[in-house]
Amino acid sequence: MKININYYWGAVVKIVADTALIFIAVYLSACIISEDLIAYNKSLITLSTLTALVQIPIFYFLKCYSEISKYFELRNVFSIFFGILINFIILFLLSMVATDETKVVFRYMSFANLFLFSFIFFFSAVFFRILLKSFQNFKNLLPNNNLESCAIYGAGSSGVSLLNSIKISKSYNVKYFIDDDVSKIGRTISGLKIHASQILESRKEIPSTVFLSIPSASSFKARIIKEKILKLNIKLINIDLGDSLFKKKILTSTLPADNKLS
């Protein structure tokens, strides 16, 4: 349940920020086109509200508010751009069919207004997400030396969920992620770098515990990974996501690997 709360809290922050940015972008575009500072009248408020009611569901459908979006990269920027483009088309079509009663609202919705609004909102939305990600990364870079260090083996959605749980419980100091997917190595999740498994063998930044969180791996692959970690005398905690995220099987490193992995 805590993970869901954390997920929805992150989405709410982005939705509130996007709504505020929409109101600001609508006003700025109106002022720039009018070449004058104008009062924030009822027409602008109505237009801003309408724009938000169209834009926010589009972003939600395109998963722009998904907490599982681990890497803020080019594909995330394209999602924002595509969502704003859809919003631009819908609002432009609405302005074309506006009746005499509604034209007072759509007077700030000319092609130039919509283009300028889309330009301002796009860059402000991207910039906000960069700031939010940077803030999260900065928080995760602050070490807590009083906690036991650990690494998470598995940089997928399960690993991210585990990271969120550890953050909430404040039970471990997560050093980094480990993954065998070469396309993920070198990237970061919430400020934590993804390394290849060789980092454990290099004896650099060795954590006291490794959480194994790869439910999609075959039993054969999981066994190989477990044997490799246990031979390095590192405590291994296997997260059984099939039953519960917090149901763990602790494998100590005091016995030979063959006796521990039945």
Secondary structure, DSSP 8 states (H G I E B T S, - for coil): -HHHHHHHHHHHHHHHHHHHHHHHHHHHHHHHHHTS-----HHHHHHHHHHHHHHHHHHHHTTTT-TT----SHHHHHHHHHHHHHHHHHHHHHHHT--TTTHHHHTT-SHHHHHHHHHHHHHHHHHHHHHHHHHHHHHHHS--TTSEEEEEE--SHHHHHHHHHHHHHT-EEEEEEE-S-TTTTT-EETTEEEE-THHHHTTSS--SEEEE--TTS-HHHHHHHHHHHHHTT-EEEEE-TTT-TT-EEEE-SSS-HHHH--
